[in-house]
């Protein structure tokens, strides 16, 4: 009833105070019903419904700027900005994104998908406002988890130099600070959110600044004397010491309280941190009990809170088993992740070997240097990370790992197209950026058994190794093909044909389907599992390239700088006289949607590839 009144930006301001909690309940029900059929980030969004409503009551869209960190908690924001009906198409091919998207709405100030960026983005908008003489309100929302990222602290450090208003909302869904200080924090919060505290603080500083020489000394003495007590007694002093006003904590499910504290924050000339306490998964008991399970939920049964359909073993599951067994055999094996224990399958490792498991927070750069030093100290570190998140640590992989030739294993999950999460999460650049690094070895398994074999090889190899594998169900075909892993050696699946399908990782399964389609058209094809993207099997190509009229490279990575381009260059260098076709993704970003639709659109599905080959051969 109340949700139907929200048809365009700022409509929520027309509702009375008594209508806001029923609206929040309807939004939760709408999200639960929608995500139960198509999946998405449920727990994080259920936790910020009231917070989003309160912000929208204080802001004017699209003039004001609301910047979400990561963006996987922006569903209520989308619903409140005129996308209620479009929300039914969430994360589907051609539908709206699961993350903020300026191309989708001018109410989405800044695109997101990775963490710890919102404060820096907010600062950029604030400085642009000052240069243009505007008066729009600017708010950055960041979670306590994202605050572990180094960029968040870089942003906070820079924000302290701002002389005009900029509000940073700390969405704390762990309540660690509140529990530590108990009732005292409530009293201090009341004092801080009253105009008295802010006015007193500003008044004392301004008065002392007018006293020549001595005023500055008195101010500094007062600061030194009270600083030790403040750090022990008052929550948020880390922000105050960085030069930011701190307000809170405030109940993140009390809309009225948040509206009042936000308006107070907007009245301050300078950067303000508003500390909001929320509960992940609020309003849906299964998500409250298991917020990690409902972080990126698959379609689920609402009554039972359980995923729909039978769950097959994923590549992540295989990795989870392999690394645990490896640690049982070798006490030097350690596992490192950047706040992705569940997503990368390291929970079992943590439970079995807690002393050898390290979650460094959302800090990929730190994770890689941390791993490099452990390798230097004689351990065998495995860094488990999503492909698109590893991009953040390019410099550390290049200089600190490859530059020192250290035996660090990068277990790269979510490699290739990932589906509904879209542009920011597709792992389609890792071959390109990793293959530019001297000394890096890149591998990709064709099925679940090969992932196991590659992990064992990587842990015995004296140098950096990256193993990239897809999100989702592990391929169980081609079980009979399990040649031992040998450095820089490919695996011949089907040896003979006029066309060579030189395929890598997930594309081996596709190559076998393409072979069948070509056979139906009277074209014979050989299939070779490349195994190594770098260094690829030059010896095989040098000895066998001349047998084929057409060599087709197949990879789930962008063409630019990828496996296919490097193979093509090598074939040119050895004066191969036949045709070369590189099957890869175009040098562009890929939208969200189901995998089959995305692969067809990108031309890397079996039917599209077979059609291209038939045309080339004819």
C-alpha positions in Angstrom: 0.0 0.0 0.0 2.7 2.5 1.0 5.2 1.2 -1.5 2.8 2.0 -4.3 3.1 5.6 -3.4 6.8 5.6 -4.3 7.0 6.1 -8.1 9.8 8.7 -8.5 12.7 10.2 -6.6 11.8 12.1 -3.4 8.3 10.6 -3.1 9.2 9.2 0.3 9.2 12.7 1.7 5.5 12.9 1.1 4.8 10.1 3.6 4.0 10.8 7.2 6.2 9.6 10.0 3.7 7.0 10.9 3.8 5.5 7.4 7.6 5.0 7.3 7.9 1.8 9.3 5.1 0.1 7.3 6.9 1.2 4.2 10.1 -0.4 5.5 8.3 -3.6 6.1 6.8 -3.6 2.6 10.2 -2.9 1.1 11.7 -5.9 2.9 8.8 -8.2 1.8 9.3 -7.0 -1.8 13.0 -7.6 -1.7 12.7 -11.1 -0.1 10.0 -12.1 -2.7 12.1 -10.8 -5.6 15.4 -12.2 -4.6 13.9 -15.6 -3.7 13.4 -16.2 -7.4 16.4 -14.5 -9.0 19.0 -14.3 -6.2 21.1 -11.3 -5.1 22.6 -9.6 -2.1 19.9 -10.0 0.5 21.4 -9.8 4.0 23.2 -6.5 3.4 20.1 -4.9 1.8 17.7 -6.0 4.5 20.0 -4.3 7.1 19.9 -0.8 5.6 16.2 -0.3 4.7 15.6 2.3 7.5 19.0 3.9 7.0 18.2 4.4 3.3 14.8 5.8 4.0 16.2 8.3 6.6 18.9 9.4 4.1 16.3 9.9 1.3 14.2 12.0 3.7 17.1 14.3 4.2 18.4 14.4 0.6 17.0 15.8 -2.7 17.7 13.6 -5.7 19.4 13.8 -8.1 20.9 17.1 -7.0 22.4 15.7 -3.8 24.9 12.9 -4.0 24.6 9.6 -2.2 27.6 7.3 -2.7 27.4 3.7 -1.7 30.5 1.7 -0.9 30.6 -1.6 -2.8 27.0 -0.9 -3.7 25.6 -4.3 -2.7 23.3 -2.5 -0.2 21.7 -0.1 -2.7 18.4 -2.0 -3.5 16.2 0.2 -1.2 17.8 3.2 -2.9 16.9 1.9 -6.3 13.3 1.2 -5.2 13.0 4.7 -3.7 14.3 6.4 -6.9 11.6 5.2 -9.3 12.8 1.8 -10.1 10.3 -0.3 -8.2 8.9 -2.0 -11.2 12.3 -2.4 -12.9 13.5 -4.1 -9.7 11.7 -7.2 -10.8 14.4 -7.5 -13.6 17.2 -7.2 -11.1 20.5 -8.8 -12.3 18.8 -10.4 -15.3 20.0 -10.0 -18.8 18.8 -6.5 -20.0 17.5 -5.7 -16.5 18.7 -3.4 -13.9 22.1 -3.9 -12.2 22.6 -5.2 -8.7 25.0 -2.3 -8.0 24.7 1.5 -8.4 24.9 2.5 -12.1 24.9 6.1 -13.3 24.0 4.8 -16.7 20.8 3.4 -15.2 19.7 6.5 -13.2 21.0 10.0 -12.5 20.2 9.2 -8.8 23.1 6.8 -8.7 25.9 9.3 -8.3 28.9 6.9 -8.7 29.3 3.4 -10.0 30.5 0.8 -7.5 31.1 -2.9 -7.1 34.3 -3.1 -5.1 34.9 -1.9 -1.5 36.5 1.0 0.3 35.9 3.6 -2.6 33.0 5.7 -1.3 35.0 8.1 0.9 37.4 9.0 -1.9 34.5 9.4 -4.3 32.6 11.6 -1.9 35.7 13.7 -1.5 35.8 14.1 -5.2 32.2 15.3 -5.4 32.8 17.6 -2.4 35.8 19.3 -4.0 33.9 19.6 -7.3 31.1 21.3 -5.4 33.5 23.8 -3.9 35.1 24.6 -7.2 31.7 25.1 -8.9 30.1 27.0 -5.9 27.3 24.5 -5.4 25.5 23.7 -2.2 24.4 20.1 -2.7 24.6 17.6 0.2 27.1 14.8 -0.2 27.0 11.6 1.7 29.3 8.5 1.5 28.1 5.3 3.1 30.7 2.8 4.1 30.4 -0.5 6.1 32.6 -1.5 9.0 34.0 -4.3 6.8 35.0 -1.9 4.0 36.6 0.4 6.5 39.4 -2.3 6.8 40.5 -1.4 3.3 43.5 0.9 3.0 41.7 3.2 0.5 39.1 4.0 3.2 41.8 5.3 5.5 43.4 7.2 2.6 40.0 8.9 2.1 39.6 9.7 5.7 43.0 11.2 5.9 42.3 13.4 2.9 38.8 14.3 4.2 40.2 16.0 7.2 41.5 18.8 5.0 37.9 19.7 3.8 36.5 22.9 5.3 32.9 22.4 4.1 30.3 19.8 4.9 30.8 16.2 3.9 29.0 13.4 5.7 30.4 9.9 6.0 27.9 7.3 7.3 29.6 4.3 9.0 27.2 1.4 8.7 28.3 -0.8 11.5 26.5 -4.2 11.5 28.8 -5.8 14.0 28.1 -3.4 16.9 31.6 -4.0 18.3 32.0 -0.4 19.5 28.6 -0.2 21.1 29.2 -3.4 23.0 32.6 -2.2 24.2 31.4 1.0 25.8 27.8 0.0 26.7 25.6 2.6 28.3 28.4 5.2 28.4 28.3 5.5 24.6 24.6 6.3 24.7 25.2 9.2 27.0 28.2 10.5 25.1 26.2 10.2 21.9 23.4 12.3 23.3 26.0 15.0 24.3 27.7 14.9 21.0 24.5 15.1 18.9 23.3 18.1 20.8 24.3 21.4 19.4 25.9 22.2 22.7 28.9 19.9 22.2 29.6 21.0 18.7 29.1 24.7 19.5 31.4 24.5 22.6 34.1 22.7 20.7 34.1 25.3 17.8 33.7 28.2 20.2 36.7 27.3 22.4 38.9 26.8 19.4 37.8 30.1 17.7 38.3 32.0 20.9 41.8 30.7 21.6 42.8 31.3 18.0 42.2 35.0 18.6 44.7 35.1 21.4 48.2 35.8 20.0 50.8 33.2 20.6 49.5 32.0 24.0 46.1 31.0 22.6 47.7 28.4 20.3 49.8 27.0 23.2 46.8 26.8 25.5 44.8 25.0 22.9 47.6 22.5 22.3 48.0 21.9 26.0 44.2 21.3 26.5 44.3 18.9 23.5 47.3 16.9 24.9 45.8 16.7 28.4 42.4 15.4 27.4 43.5 13.2 24.5 44.4 10.1 26.6 41.1 10.2 28.5 39.1 10.7 25.3 40.7 7.7 23.6 39.8 5.5 26.5 36.3 6.9 27.2 34.7 8.3 24.0 33.8 6.2 21.0 35.0 7.5 17.7 38.1 9.3 18.9 40.1 7.7 16.1 38.0 9.9 13.7 38.2 13.0 15.9 42.0 12.6 16.0 42.0 12.5 12.2 40.1 15.8 12.2 36.6 14.5 11.5 33.6 15.2 13.7 32.1 12.0 15.1 28.4 11.6 15.9 26.8 8.5 17.2 26.3 5.6 17.6 22.7 5.8 16.5 20.1 3.0 16.1 20.2 2.2 12.3 16.6 1.0 12.5 15.1 4.1 14.1 14.2 6.4 11.2 13.4 9.4 13.3 16.6 9.3 15.3 18.7 9.0 12.1 16.9 11.9 10.5 17.7 14.1 13.5 21.4 13.1 13.6 21.8 13.5 9.8 20.3 17.0 9.9 22.7 17.8 12.7 25.6 16.4 10.6 24.6 18.5 7.6 24.8 21.7 9.7 28.5 21.2 10.5 31.2 23.0 8.4 33.6 20.1 7.8 33.7 16.4 7.5 31.4 14.4 9.8 31.3 10.7 10.6 27.9 9.4 11.6 28.1 6.0 13.2 25.0 3.9 12.5 24.3 0.5 14.1 22.4 -1.9 11.9 21.6 -5.6 11.8 22.4 -7.6 8.7 19.5 -9.6 7.4 17.0 -7.7 9.6 13.4 -8.8 9.1 14.1 -12.3 7.6 15.1 -14.8 10.3 17.2 -17.1 8.1 19.3 -14.1 7.0 19.7 -12.8 10.5 20.9 -16.2 11.7 23.2 -16.8 8.6 24.1 -13.4 7.1 27.0 -14.9 5.2 24.8 -17.5 3.5 22.5 -14.7 2.4 25.2 -12.3 1.3 25.1 -13.3 -2.3 22.1 -15.6 -2.1 21.0 -18.0 -4.8 17.2 -18.4 -5.4 15.8 -19.8 -2.1 12.7 -21.1 -0.5 11.2 -18.3 1.7 9.6 -20.6 4.3 12.7 -22.7 4.9 15.3 -20.2 4.0 17.1 -22.9 2.0 18.5 -22.7 -1.6 16.4 -24.1 -4.4 17.6 -27.0 -6.5 20.3 -29.5 -5.9 23.7 -28.1 -5.3 26.5 -29.7 -7.3 30.1 -29.4 -6.3 31.7 -26.2 -7.4 35.3 -25.4 -8.2 35.4 -23.5 -4.9 34.3 -26.7 -3.1 37.1 -28.6 -4.9 39.7 -26.0 -3.9 38.4 -26.1 -0.3 39.0 -29.9 -0.1 42.4 -29.8 -1.9 44.0 -27.0 0.2 42.8 -28.7 3.5 44.4 -32.0 2.4 47.6 -30.2 1.3 47.8 -28.5 4.7 47.5 -31.9 6.4 50.5 -33.2 4.4 52.6 -30.1 4.7 52.7 -27.9 7.9 54.2 -25.0 5.8 51.0 -24.5 3.8 49.1 -21.4 4.9 46.0 -19.8 3.6 45.4 -16.1 3.2 42.2 -14.2 2.2 41.0 -10.7 2.0 37.6 -10.9 3.9 36.4 -13.7 1.6 36.7 -16.8 3.7 33.3 -18.2 2.8 33.4 -17.0 -0.8 36.7 -18.6 -1.5 36.0 -21.9 0.3 38.5 -21.4 3.2 36.1 -22.0 6.1 37.0 -25.7 6.4 40.7 -24.8 6.3 40.2 -22.2 9.1 38.3 -24.7 11.2 41.0 -27.3 10.8 44.1 -25.1 10.9 43.1 -21.8 12.6 46.7 -21.0 13.4 47.6 -21.2 9.6 44.6 -19.2 8.4 44.8 -15.4 7.9 42.0 -13.1 7.0 43.6 -9.7 6.5 40.3 -7.8 5.9 39.5 -6.1 2.6 43.1 -5.4 1.8 44.3 -7.3 -1.2 47.5 -5.3 -1.5 48.4 -6.1 2.1 47.4 -9.8 1.6 49.9 -10.2 -1.3 52.9 -8.6 0.5 52.0 -10.5 3.6 52.1 -13.7 1.5 55.3 -12.7 -0.1 57.0 -12.3 3.2 55.7 -15.6 4.5 57.1 -17.2 1.3 60.4 -15.6 2.0 60.3 -17.0 5.5 59.9 -20.6 4.1 56.2 -21.1 4.1 53.9 -22.0 1.1 51.2 -19.3 1.1 48.0 -19.7 -0.9 46.2 -16.4 -1.6 42.5 -17.2 -2.3 40.8 -14.3 -4.0 38.3 -13.5 -6.7 39.7 -12.5 -10.0 38.3 -9.0 -10.1 39.5 -8.3 -6.6 43.1 -9.4 -7.3 43.4 -6.5 -9.8 43.9 -4.2 -6.9 47.2 -5.9 -6.0 48.8 -5.6 -9.4 51.9 -3.7 -8.2 52.4 -6.1 -5.2 52.2 -9.2 -7.4 54.6 -7.7 -9.9 57.3 -6.3 -7.6 57.0 -8.1 -4.3 56.2 -11.6 -5.6 57.4 -11.9 -9.2 60.2 -9.5 -8.6 61.6 -11.7 -5.9 60.6 -15.0 -7.6 58.7 -16.1 -4.5 56.6 -19.3 -4.4 53.2 -17.8 -3.7 50.1 -19.6 -5.1 47.2 -17.4 -6.2 43.9 -19.4 -6.2 41.8 -17.2 -8.5 38.1 -17.9 -8.0 35.4 -16.3 -10.2 37.6 -16.3 -13.3 35.8 -15.6 -16.5 32.2 -14.4 -16.8 30.4 -14.6 -13.5 26.8 -13.8 -14.6 24.5 -11.6 -12.6 27.0 -9.6 -10.6 28.1 -8.0 -13.9 30.7 -5.5 -14.9 32.6 -5.1 -11.7 32.8 -8.8 -10.9 33.6 -10.5 -14.3 37.1 -12.0 -14.0 38.0 -11.4 -17.6 41.3 -9.5 -17.3 43.5 -11.7 -15.1 45.3 -13.5 -17.9 46.1 -10.2 -19.5 47.5 -8.4 -16.5 49.2 -11.5 -14.9 50.9 -12.6 -18.2 52.6 -9.2 -18.4 54.6 -10.1 -15.3 58.0 -11.8 -15.7 58.2 -15.2 -13.9 54.5 -15.6 -13.4 53.0 -19.0 -14.3 49.3 -19.1 -15.2 47.2 -22.2 -15.3 43.5 -23.1 -15.8 41.9 -26.4 -15.2 39.5 -28.1 -17.6 37.6 -30.0 -14.9 37.5 -30.6 -11.2 40.2 -33.3 -11.2 42.6 -31.0 -13.0 42.1 -28.3 -10.5 43.2 -30.7 -7.8 46.3 -31.7 -9.8 47.2 -28.1 -10.6 47.0 -27.2 -6.9 49.4 -30.0 -6.0 51.8 -28.9 -8.9 51.6 -25.3 -7.8 52.5 -26.1 -4.2 55.6 -27.9 -5.3 56.7 -25.3 -7.9 59.5 -22.9 -6.9 58.0 -19.7 -8.1 54.7 -17.7 -8.4 51.8 -19.6 -9.8 48.2 -18.4 -10.5 45.4 -20.9 -11.0 42.2 -19.4 -12.4 38.9 -21.3 -12.2 35.3 -20.3 -12.8 32.5 -19.5 -10.5 29.9 -22.3 -10.2 29.5 -26.0 -10.8 32.7 -27.8 -11.6 32.9 -29.7 -15.0 33.0 -33.4 -14.5 33.4 -34.5 -18.1 36.7 -35.8 -19.6 37.5 -37.7 -16.5 39.4 -40.2 -18.5 41.9 -37.5 -19.6 44.2 -36.9 -16.6 47.8 -36.8 -17.8 50.3 -35.6 -15.1 50.9 -31.9 -15.0 54.2 -31.0 -16.5 55.5 -27.5 -16.7 54.5 -25.7 -20.0 53.0 -28.9 -21.4 49.5 -29.1 -22.9 47.3 -32.1 -22.9 46.0 -33.7 -26.2 42.4 -34.6 -26.0 41.6 -35.4 -29.6 44.8 -35.3 -31.7 43.6 -35.3 -35.3 41.7 -32.9 -37.6 41.9 -30.1 -40.1 41.2 -27.5 -37.4 43.0 -27.2 -34.0 40.9 -26.0 -31.1 43.7 -24.9 -28.7 41.5 -24.2 -25.6 42.2 -23.0 -22.1 40.4 -23.9 -18.9 36.6 -23.6 -19.0 36.8 -23.4 -22.8 37.9 -27.0 -23.1 34.4 -28.2 -22.4 33.2 -25.7 -25.0 35.8 -27.0 -27.5 34.4 -30.5 -27.2 30.9 -29.2 -28.1 32.3 -27.2 -31.0 34.1 -30.3 -32.3 30.8 -32.2 -32.4 29.0 -29.3 -34.2 31.9 -29.1 -36.7 31.8 -32.9 -37.3 28.1 -32.6 -38.1 29.1 -30.1 -40.8 31.8 -32.3 -42.2 34.8 -30.5 -40.6 37.2 -32.5 -38.4 38.7 -30.8 -35.4 41.5 -31.7 -32.9 41.1 -30.5 -29.3 44.1 -29.7 -27.1 43.8 -28.6 -23.5 46.4 -25.8 -23.3 46.6 -26.0 -19.4 49.1 -23.2 -19.3 48.2 -19.7 -20.4 51.8 -18.7 -19.5 54.1 -20.2 -20.6 52.0 -22.0 -23.2 53.2 -25.1 -25.0 55.4 -23.7 -27.7 57.0 -27.1 -28.4 53.7 -28.7 -29.3 52.8 -25.8 -31.6 56.2 -25.7 -33.2 56.0 -29.5 -34.0 52.3 -29.7 -35.0 51.0 -26.3 -36.2 51.7 -27.3 -39.8 49.2 -30.1 -39.7 46.3 -27.7 -39.4 44.7 -25.4 -41.9 43.2 -23.3 -39.0 44.3 -22.9 -35.4 41.6 -21.5 -33.1 42.6 -20.3 -29.6 39.8 -20.3 -27.0 39.8 -18.4 -23.7 37.3 -16.8 -21.3 39.3 -13.5 -21.0 39.6 -10.3 -23.0 41.4 -10.5 -26.3 43.8 -7.7 -25.5 46.9 -9.0 -23.9 45.4 -12.4 -23.5 46.3 -16.0 -24.3 45.2 -16.0 -27.9 47.1 -12.9 -28.9 50.3 -14.3 -27.5 49.8 -17.7 -29.3 49.0 -15.8 -32.5 52.2 -13.8 -32.2 54.2 -17.0 -31.6 52.7 -18.7 -34.7 53.6 -15.6 -36.8 57.2 -15.8 -35.4 57.5 -19.5 -36.5 56.1 -18.6 -40.0 52.9 -20.7 -39.6 51.1 -20.4 -43.0 47.6 -21.3 -42.0 44.8 -19.2 -40.6 44.6 -18.2 -36.9 41.3 -17.4 -35.1 41.3 -16.0 -31.6 38.1 -16.6 -29.6 38.0 -14.3 -26.7 36.0 -11.4 -25.2 36.1 -8.0 -26.9 38.1 -5.3 -25.3 35.1 -3.9 -23.4 33.1 -4.3 -20.2 30.4 -6.9 -20.1 27.0 -6.3 -18.5 25.2 -8.6 -16.1 22.9 -11.5 -16.9 22.7 -15.2 -17.0 25.8 -16.9 -18.3 24.3 -18.5 -21.4 22.9 -15.1 -22.6 26.2 -13.4 -21.9 28.3 -16.0 -23.7 26.0 -15.9 -26.7 26.1 -12.1 -26.9 29.9 -12.1 -26.5 30.3 -14.8 -29.2 32.1 -17.4 -27.0 29.3 -20.0 -26.9 29.7 -23.3 -28.9 27.2 -22.3 -31.6 28.7 -18.9 -32.3 32.3 -20.4 -32.4 31.3 -23.2 -34.7 29.6 -20.8 -37.0 32.7 -18.6 -37.2 34.9 -21.6 -37.9 32.5 -22.9 -40.6 32.7 -19.5 -42.3 36.5 -19.4 -42.1 36.9 -22.9 -43.5 34.4 -22.4 -46.3 
